[in-house]
Amino acid sequence: MVGNCAWCESNEVRTDEQSVYWELPDGSKAIEISETPTIVCKACGMVYQDETIVKEIEDQLYLINTKNLENIITFKALMEKPRLLKKNYFDFTS
């Protein structure tokens, strides 16, 4: 169950997998992350990622060696990259 749209609060939402574009934490380049879990609202047309997916991506990009990261990578492959650290020490919210 997806719930309501975060933008217009409509219940006409569905899940999908789409490409997103992310800047690496060091600002060296942007990458395409394909097949990323996405929410699509039929009412307002907004396409976005749930906050948990955004946090997963951001944490993973802090925790892996991004120096030789491909320009295009699937969400699953990104999440499977070996981590250099156990947790994101730059996230002071948790």
Protein Blocks (a to p, Z undefined) as FASTA:
>chain_A
ZZjafklopabbcddddddddddfklpaccddehiacdddfknopacddfklmmmmmmmm
mmpcfklgcfbdcfklmmmpccfbfbdfkbmkZZ
